Amino acid sequence: MQQVRSAERLGGAHTSVPRIPEQMEALVKYAEPGATLQTVPVPPIGPTDTLIRVMAASICGTDLHIYRWDQWAQHRVHPPMVFGHEFCGEVVAAGSEATRIGVGAYVSAETHIACGACYECLHGLQHICKRVEIIGVDRPGAFAQYVAVPERNLWPTDRRFPPEIATIQEPMGNAVHSALAAPIAGATVAIFGAGPIGLFTVPIARATGAARIFTVEPAPFRRQLATRMGSDVVIDPGSENVVSRLLEETEGEGVDVVLEMSGNPGAIGQAFSALRHGGHVSMLGIPSRPVEVDLADGVIFKGATIHGISGRRIWDTWYQTRGFLESGMDLSPIITHVLPLHQFETAFDLVASGQSGKVVLLPNAS
């Protein structure tokens, strides 16, 4: 039998960590729109794994794709599956070979589990591992009271950061990766999409030295958040000509850097049209279907540089993210709703409506 170290076996040092039950509540995805809250077994762990009692799990755009069961989700996710991949919590059990991070530790996690053996992994590119497994996409996730995670993927977190902040380190890392992939210092920066990750990029771009920041977003609530986070100009694509406005704001040159965070086909086309010659584009938003792009005028003749952003560089981006947070960057205005797990339908409606920033679920809330 696999030896497992758990809180209840360790006695007084970790008596504050709850006893581990056999069953838990979890949000399960089936092959249809929506999800089901049900009782499932607490996940088992192997010798190099840890079991995390989830304190907070935030909703990502990828989760919305899965919840809606769009074309991308249908081709990637194999239900039934507990989904959700942004989380923080406490280690409550560890396999016999998981000895680096102790039971009782407060952690977040890198949820891209790299194989460690492919060409990309062996060349320091674990974030684009060809055989990657993503927690909550390819294996059971964190919209649950407990989640199993390889110890090597844990990210110890200072307890001065409350769960609603600790859980957003992974999506904040996406924003850090997107922004720092381009030459931001002294640049004009256009952010397409003011969902939570787009909103995170506003103070990140500011702290990195952007000259001016423009945010393109159709939802009034999120445009207001973008202004609050420091965007110089916010543009409503429903009432303004986005490309004309960005050219006007940049004296006809176009923007130096585009951070495409929406995945919206129309926004992607506008982004390339508004880019200056020699500009840089970081693309993080996931379209729900293939997108047609004017490569000739938008990319080739402009000599544009395009970065595809997948996750976070492991562990470079995590250290950069920690640095921004420890320097005092305040992202709390972006966290607009904190709800118990059983209110997941309300939570996903909020995310889909655009009337929210980051929505956080509490799987173990009483």
Backbone torsions as a table, in degrees:
resi	resn	phi	psi	omega
1	MET	NA	137.8	179.6
2	GLN	-64.6	127.8	177.3
3	GLN	-76.2	129.9	179.9
4	VAL	-126.5	129.4	174.0
5	ARG	-90.9	126.7	-179.9
6	SER	-131.3	167.2	-177.0
7	ALA	-60.4	-44.1	-174.3
8	GLU	-69.8	-20.9	178.4
9	ARG	-84.7	-17.3	-175.1
10	LEU	-90.3	-8.6	174.1
11	GLY	75.5	-143.2	-166.5
12	GLY	-59.5	-28.6	-174.6
13	ALA	-63.3	-26.2	-174.6
14	HIS	-134.9	34.8	-176.9
15	THR	-67.0	-15.0	178.7
16	SER	-76.5	-15.5	179.8
17	VAL	-80.9	126.8	-174.0
18	PRO	-63.1	153.3	174.8
19	ARG	-62.0	144.1	-176.5
20	ILE	-86.6	121.3	177.8
21	PRO	-82.4	175.0	176.0
22	GLU	-89.5	-25.9	-178.7
23	GLN	-121.4	158.8	179.2
24	MET	-149.5	163.2	171.0
25	GLU	-87.1	138.2	179.9
26	ALA	-150.5	153.6	178.3
27	LEU	-95.0	113.8	-172.6
28	VAL	-107.0	134.6	178.6
29	LYS	-97.9	127.0	172.8
30	TYR	-110.3	175.1	-174.1
31	ALA	-79.7	61.6	179.3
32	GLU	-167.1	162.4	177.2
33	PRO	-60.7	148.5	179.9
34	GLY	92.6	-165.7	179.7
35	ALA	-158.5	169.8	-176.4
36	THR	-129.6	128.0	174.3
37	LEU	-87.0	120.6	-176.9
38	GLN	-148.6	170.9	178.7
39	THR	-91.5	127.6	-179.2
40	VAL	-135.9	164.5	177.4
41	PRO	-65.9	144.2	170.5
42	VAL	-61.8	133.4	-174.4
43	PRO	-64.7	140.5	175.1
44	PRO	-74.0	161.2	176.8
45	ILE	-126.4	148.7	177.0
46	GLY	-92.3	-175.4	-174.4
47	PRO	-63.5	-27.1	-179.1
48	THR	-105.5	10.2	-175.8
49	ASP	-99.4	166.6	170.9
50	THR	-129.4	155.6	173.9
51	LEU	-109.4	126.9	-176.7
52	ILE	-110.1	128.0	169.2
53	ARG	-82.1	114.7	-171.2
54	VAL	-76.0	120.8	178.4
55	MET	-91.5	-32.9	178.5
56	ALA	-155.0	143.8	176.7
57	ALA	-140.2	119.5	-176.7
58	SER	-97.1	154.9	-176.0
59	ILE	-91.8	131.4	-178.3
60	CYS	-109.6	163.1	174.8
61	GLY	-58.7	-34.7	176.7
62	THR	-62.2	-39.5	177.3
63	ASP	-62.0	-36.9	178.6
64	LEU	-66.4	-39.7	173.8
65	HIS	-56.2	-45.4	-178.4
66	ILE	-67.0	-44.7	-179.1
67	TYR	-60.1	-41.9	-179.8
68	ARG	-75.6	-19.6	-178.8
69	TRP	61.0	52.8	-179.4
70	ASP	-81.7	-175.6	-173.3
71	GLN	-59.7	-43.6	179.5
72	TRP	-60.8	-48.3	-177.4
73	ALA	-61.6	-41.9	-178.0
74	GLN	-62.3	-30.4	-179.7
75	HIS	-88.1	-11.8	-174.5
76	ARG	-112.2	-39.9	-171.7
77	VAL	-96.0	139.5	-179.4
78	HIS	-116.6	93.7	-177.8
79	PRO	-74.0	164.5	-2.0
80	PRO	-73.1	143.1	-175.1
81	MET	-148.2	130.9	167.8
82	VAL	-74.6	121.5	-176.7
83	PHE	-108.3	-174.0	-174.5
84	GLY	100.6	129.4	-174.4
85	HIS	-136.8	-4.6	176.3
86	GLU	-103.1	118.7	-174.6
87	PHE	-160.0	168.6	168.1
88	CYS	-145.3	163.4	179.8
89	GLY	176.2	-163.8	-179.5
90	GLU	-116.1	140.4	174.8
91	VAL	-71.9	122.1	-180.0
92	VAL	-113.4	-12.4	175.9
93	ALA	-158.3	154.2	-178.8
94	ALA	-146.0	143.6	175.3
95	GLY	-67.4	165.6	-173.9
96	SER	-62.4	-24.8	-180.0
97	GLU	-98.9	0.2	179.0
98	ALA	-94.6	86.8	-171.1
99	THR	-117.4	-1.0	-176.0
100	ARG	-78.8	-40.6	-176.8
101	ILE	-115.8	124.0	-171.3
102	GLY	-78.3	157.5	170.7
103	VAL	-59.2	135.8	-176.4
104	GLY	99.3	-10.5	-179.1
105	ALA	-67.7	147.4	177.6
106	TYR	-95.9	121.0	-169.7
107	VAL	-140.3	156.2	159.0
108	SER	-113.4	-169.1	-177.8
109	ALA	-155.6	146.2	166.2
110	GLU	-80.6	115.4	-171.4
111	THR	-93.8	4.2	170.0
112	HIS	-90.3	108.5	-177.9
113	ILE	-93.8	104.2	-176.4
114	ALA	-81.5	153.0	-177.9
115	CYS	-75.8	-28.1	179.5
116	GLY	80.9	-0.6	-173.9
117	ALA	-126.4	-14.2	-177.8
118	CYS	-77.0	172.3	-179.4
119	TYR	-55.4	-45.2	-177.3
120	GLU	-63.6	-47.0	-179.7
121	CYS	-60.7	-41.3	-177.8
122	LEU	-73.8	-8.7	177.0
123	HIS	-112.9	23.1	175.0
124	GLY	76.1	20.2	-177.5
125	LEU	-116.8	46.8	-176.9
126	GLN	-59.2	-26.7	-177.4
127	HIS	-68.4	-15.1	176.1
128	ILE	-122.4	32.7	175.2
129	CYS	-51.9	133.3	-178.1
130	LYS	-69.2	-24.2	-178.1
131	ARG	-111.4	28.5	-176.9
132	VAL	-61.2	143.3	168.9
133	GLU	-115.5	129.7	-178.8
134	ILE	-106.5	126.7	176.4
135	ILE	-60.1	131.3	179.6
136	GLY	84.5	-2.9	175.6
137	VAL	-123.6	-52.0	-178.6
138	ASP	-105.0	-15.2	178.8
139	ARG	-148.0	161.6	-172.1
140	PRO	-52.6	139.4	-170.5
141	GLY	-111.2	-156.7	-163.3
142	ALA	-109.1	4.0	169.4
143	PHE	-80.0	64.2	-172.9
144	ALA	-161.3	165.5	179.8
145	GLN	-73.3	-25.7	178.7
146	TYR	-138.9	149.5	175.5
147	VAL	-141.5	141.1	177.8
148	ALA	-94.3	131.5	-175.8
149	VAL	-138.8	134.4	172.6
150	PRO	-57.7	137.9	-177.7
151	GLU	-57.4	-35.0	-176.9
152	ARG	-64.3	-16.0	-179.5
153	ASN	-95.3	-2.2	-178.6
154	LEU	-76.3	147.2	178.0
155	TRP	-124.6	100.7	178.9
156	PRO	-57.7	138.2	-173.1
157	THR	-128.8	140.2	178.0
158	ASP	-68.0	133.4	-178.8
159	ARG	-70.6	-5.8	174.2
160	ARG	-68.2	-18.9	177.0
161	PHE	-92.2	116.0	-177.8
162	PRO	-66.1	164.4	-175.8
163	PRO	-54.2	-37.6	-178.5
164	GLU	-67.8	-20.4	172.8
165	ILE	-90.5	-43.9	-179.0
166	ALA	-58.5	-35.0	-177.6
167	THR	-71.9	-19.6	-177.4
168	ILE	-94.1	7.7	179.8
169	GLN	-62.8	-38.3	179.8
170	GLU	-66.3	-52.1	177.5
171	PRO	-64.5	-34.0	173.9
172	MET	-60.1	-36.5	176.7
173	GLY	-61.1	-35.6	174.6
174	ASN	-59.6	-42.4	179.8
175	ALA	-67.2	-41.5	177.6
176	VAL	-61.5	-47.8	179.3
177	HIS	-59.1	-45.0	-179.3
178	SER	-61.9	-47.5	-175.7
179	ALA	-69.2	-45.0	-174.3
180	LEU	-78.9	-6.4	173.9
181	ALA	-74.5	-14.8	-177.7
182	ALA	-116.9	157.9	178.1
183	PRO	-77.9	88.9	-173.1
184	ILE	-78.7	-37.8	-172.6
185	ALA	-55.5	123.3	178.4
186	GLY	76.5	6.0	-172.5
187	ALA	-98.4	157.0	165.5
188	THR	-87.2	131.9	-171.3
189	VAL	-126.4	127.4	175.0
190	ALA	-110.6	123.5	178.5
191	ILE	-104.4	118.6	178.2
192	PHE	-100.0	110.1	-179.2
193	GLY	103.6	111.3	179.6
194	ALA	-106.8	42.3	162.9
195	GLY	-67.4	-178.9	-175.7
196	PRO	-54.2	-43.9	-178.3
197	ILE	-67.9	-39.2	174.7
198	GLY	-61.0	-40.5	177.8
199	LEU	-65.2	-37.9	176.9
200	PHE	-60.1	-34.9	-176.3
201	THR	-68.5	-20.5	-178.7
202	VAL	-63.0	-58.5	178.8
203	PRO	-67.6	-27.6	177.0
204	ILE	-65.9	-45.9	177.7
205	ALA	-63.2	-39.5	178.3
206	ARG	-62.4	-47.0	-179.1
207	ALA	-66.1	-24.8	-179.0
208	THR	-86.5	-5.1	172.8
209	GLY	104.4	19.7	177.3
210	ALA	-58.9	141.0	179.2
211	ALA	-75.4	-48.3	177.0
212	ARG	-143.9	145.7	-177.5
213	ILE	-123.7	127.2	177.1
214	PHE	-115.3	137.0	178.5
215	THR	-123.4	128.3	179.6
216	VAL	-108.0	119.7	-174.0
217	GLU	-158.4	129.6	-178.9
218	PRO	-77.2	-25.1	-173.9
219	ALA	-84.4	120.9	-179.1
220	PRO	-55.9	-40.8	-179.3
221	PHE	-58.2	-44.1	-177.7
222	ARG	-76.2	-29.8	173.5
223	ARG	-62.8	-39.8	177.5
224	GLN	-63.8	-39.9	177.2
225	LEU	-64.4	-39.1	179.0
226	ALA	-61.4	-41.8	176.7
227	THR	-63.4	-44.3	-179.7
228	ARG	-61.7	-34.0	-178.9
229	MET	-82.3	-6.6	172.6
230	GLY	119.0	9.3	177.3
231	SER	-68.4	134.1	-179.4
232	ASP	-72.4	-37.7	-177.6
233	VAL	-137.5	134.0	171.9
234	VAL	-116.7	139.9	-173.8
235	ILE	-125.1	131.0	176.5
236	ASP	-94.0	109.1	-178.8
237	PRO	-67.3	-13.0	178.4
238	GLY	-80.0	-20.2	-176.4
239	SER	-125.1	-10.1	-179.2
240	GLU	-125.1	155.2	170.9
241	ASN	-81.7	105.4	-171.5
242	VAL	-60.3	-47.7	-176.6
243	VAL	-64.2	-45.2	179.1
244	SER	-60.5	-41.7	-179.1
245	ARG	-65.7	-42.9	-179.8
246	LEU	-67.7	-37.0	176.0
247	LEU	-66.3	-39.8	177.4
248	GLU	-61.9	-42.9	-178.0
249	GLU	-69.7	-19.3	-178.0
250	THR	-114.7	24.1	177.2
251	GLU	55.1	36.9	174.7
252	GLY	85.7	-5.4	-175.9
253	GLU	-79.9	-34.5	-169.5
254	GLY	95.5	165.6	-175.7
255	VAL	-81.6	150.1	179.8
256	ASP	-72.8	-39.6	-174.0
257	VAL	-134.0	134.3	171.3
258	VAL	-113.6	132.3	170.6
259	LEU	-112.2	103.3	-175.0
260	GLU	-93.2	105.7	-172.6
261	MET	-113.1	1.1	-170.8
262	SER	-95.7	-35.9	-172.6
263	GLY	73.9	5.6	-179.0
264	ASN	-80.2	127.4	-177.1
265	PRO	-56.2	-42.2	178.9
266	GLY	-64.0	-42.1	179.4
267	ALA	-64.6	-37.6	178.9
268	ILE	-62.8	-43.2	176.9
269	GLY	-62.5	-43.5	177.5
270	GLN	-62.9	-38.0	-177.9
271	ALA	-60.6	-46.4	-179.3
272	PHE	-70.8	-32.9	178.2
273	SER	-68.7	-32.8	-177.5
274	ALA	-88.2	-5.1	-179.1
275	LEU	-75.8	138.8	175.9
276	ARG	-75.4	163.8	174.3
277	HIS	-63.0	132.7	-178.5
278	GLY	81.1	9.5	-177.4
279	GLY	-79.2	174.9	-176.8
280	HIS	-121.5	140.2	177.5
281	VAL	-126.9	127.1	170.3
282	SER	-106.0	124.8	-174.8
283	MET	-114.8	111.9	179.4
284	LEU	-113.9	-35.2	-176.5
285	GLY	-59.3	139.7	-177.9
286	ILE	-102.1	111.7	174.2
287	PRO	-66.5	148.0	178.9
288	SER	-82.3	-5.9	177.8
289	ARG	-153.2	167.4	177.7
290	PRO	-59.1	146.7	-175.2
291	VAL	-122.2	136.5	176.1
292	GLU	-88.8	130.2	-178.1
293	VAL	-125.7	140.2	176.3
294	ASP	-78.6	86.3	-177.0
295	LEU	-66.2	-35.8	-176.1
296	ALA	-62.3	-61.3	-175.8
297	ASP	-83.5	-28.0	-175.8
298	GLY	-85.4	-26.0	-174.2
299	VAL	-127.2	-59.5	-169.9
300	ILE	-65.0	-55.1	-176.9
301	PHE	-69.8	-18.2	176.4
302	LYS	-87.2	-10.6	-175.7
303	GLY	60.5	38.2	-175.5
304	ALA	-75.6	149.9	173.5
305	THR	-107.3	126.0	-178.0
306	ILE	-116.5	130.3	176.0
307	HIS	-112.8	121.4	169.5
308	GLY	-84.0	123.9	-175.4
309	ILE	-105.5	115.6	176.9
310	SER	-121.1	110.0	177.5
311	GLY	63.9	-138.8	-175.3
312	ARG	-131.2	146.2	172.8
313	ARG	-68.5	129.7	-173.9
314	ILE	-101.0	116.2	1.7
315	TRP	-109.1	13.8	-175.8
316	ASP	-52.5	-50.8	-175.8
317	THR	-64.3	-34.3	179.9
318	TRP	-63.8	-41.1	177.7
319	TYR	-66.6	-38.8	177.2
320	GLN	-64.1	-41.3	177.9
321	THR	-61.7	-46.3	177.1
322	ARG	-58.2	-40.2	179.8
323	GLY	-62.2	-43.2	177.6
324	PHE	-62.0	-44.0	-179.5
325	LEU	-65.8	-45.2	-177.6
326	GLU	-70.3	-19.4	176.4
327	SER	-76.6	-8.4	177.7
328	GLY	107.7	7.5	178.6
329	MET	-59.6	124.5	-175.8
330	ASP	-101.5	109.4	178.8
331	LEU	-104.4	4.9	-175.6
332	SER	-60.1	-32.1	178.1
333	PRO	-61.4	-23.5	-178.2
334	ILE	-76.6	-23.1	179.7
335	ILE	-86.2	99.7	-170.4
336	THR	-100.0	-19.5	-177.6
337	HIS	-143.9	133.7	175.0
338	VAL	-127.4	117.7	-171.7
339	LEU	-132.2	151.3	172.6
340	PRO	-67.5	156.7	-175.2
341	LEU	-57.4	-34.9	-175.8
342	HIS	-68.5	-11.2	175.5
343	GLN	-96.5	30.3	-175.9
344	PHE	-60.0	-34.7	-179.3
345	GLU	-64.2	-44.1	175.2
346	THR	-59.8	-42.4	-178.2
347	ALA	-61.8	-47.2	-179.0
348	PHE	-69.8	-33.8	174.8
349	ASP	-61.7	-41.0	178.1
350	LEU	-62.1	-45.2	-179.8
351	VAL	-62.0	-44.6	-177.7
352	ALA	-68.8	-28.4	-173.9
353	SER	-76.3	-20.7	-172.8
354	GLY	80.3	2.4	-179.9
355	GLN	-95.7	38.4	179.8
356	SER	-156.2	163.5	166.4
357	GLY	-98.7	-118.6	176.3
358	LYS	-85.9	132.2	178.5
359	VAL	-108.6	126.5	-175.1
360	VAL	-115.5	133.8	176.9
361	LEU	-104.8	145.4	179.7
362	LEU	-114.7	95.4	-174.7
363	PRO	-65.6	-26.2	-177.8
364	ASN	-106.5	15.6	177.6
365	ALA	-67.8	140.2	-178.4
366	SER	-81.4	NA	NA
